[in-house]
Every structure is written in C-alpha cells, then in structure tokens.
Amino acid sequence: MAKQVQKNRVHLTLDDDLYKVLTELSALSGKPRATIIHDLLNDAKPHLRVSIELLKKLKANELELKDTKVKETFLDLVSEQLEVLDNAQDDFAKLARSTAKKLKEEIEDD
C-alpha cells in the first residue's frame, strides 16, 4: 500500500469579495476553494521563484544595493512580479464572475 504524503497547510484570510467569488466558483465547478487557491498559487510559482532568487542574492551580498542603478533594477523586478500576481488575481476574479454568470444563465434556461 502506498504511503500517503501529508501536504502542508496554511491559514489564509480573504476579503469578503474574494471569498464570495471563490465560494461561488467552488459551488459551480464542484472544486473545493482550497483546490482553486492551490491551482492559482501553482500557476504563480515561477514568479515567486524569481523573487526568492533575488532575495537570496541580496542576503548573500551578491548584489550591492549601494549602487542606485542596482536598487532601481531590483525594485523594478520585485514590483513587476507583484504586479503580475495582482493582475492574475484580478483576471481570475473576472473570469470566475463571468463563468459563474454563464453557468447561472444556463441553469435558468433549463
């Protein structure tokens, strides 16, 4: 019998709107909210890894932040990664609302 791997758990606080969107998407898709969140974070993993590598280099003093150009580049990269994640969250919320609306309309038409 295969040994079951225990997954790590994280406590997460969501604003009301995001919670409602996830709840509705969960109800319509049949997927648990946790699975939806897990899938979204999995999609963001490459961007998170870039941020980790930049922070590791900073901690190891491979990048000197005394140079203004290096500071600007680093801040631009981090800001860009955060913007990508923020846009992805917005896109997901729009898609979830649109999908939920279409599914409701299909149910009402039946």
Contacts in CASP RR format, 6 or more apart in sequence:
PFRMAT RR
TARGET T0000
AUTHOR 0000-0000-0000
METHOD contacts of the structure
MODEL  1
MAKQVQKNRVHLTLDDDLYKVLTELSALSGKPRATIIHDLLNDAKPHLRV
SIELLKKLKANELELKDTKVKETFLDLVSEQLEVLDNAQDDFAKLARSTA
KKLKEEIEDD
12 37 0 8 1.000
14 22 0 8 1.000
17 93 0 8 1.000
18 89 0 8 1.000
18 93 0 8 1.000
21 93 0 8 1.000
21 96 0 8 1.000
21 97 0 8 1.000
21 100 0 8 1.000
22 33 0 8 1.000
22 36 0 8 1.000
22 37 0 8 1.000
22 96 0 8 1.000
23 33 0 8 1.000
24 96 0 8 1.000
24 97 0 8 1.000
24 100 0 8 1.000
25 31 0 8 1.000
25 36 0 8 1.000
25 96 0 8 1.000
25 99 0 8 1.000
25 100 0 8 1.000
26 32 0 8 1.000
26 33 0 8 1.000
26 36 0 8 1.000
28 99 0 8 1.000
28 100 0 8 1.000
28 103 0 8 1.000
28 104 0 8 1.000
29 36 0 8 1.000
29 99 0 8 1.000
40 88 0 8 1.000
40 89 0 8 1.000
40 92 0 8 1.000
43 88 0 8 1.000
44 84 0 8 1.000
44 85 0 8 1.000
44 88 0 8 1.000
47 81 0 8 1.000
47 84 0 8 1.000
47 85 0 8 1.000
48 81 0 8 1.000
50 77 0 8 1.000
50 81 0 8 1.000
51 78 0 8 1.000
51 81 0 8 1.000
54 63 0 8 1.000
54 74 0 8 1.000
54 77 0 8 1.000
54 78 0 8 1.000
57 63 0 8 1.000
58 65 0 8 1.000
58 74 0 8 1.000
63 70 0 8 1.000
63 74 0 8 1.000
64 70 0 8 1.000
65 71 0 8 1.000
65 74 0 8 1.000
END
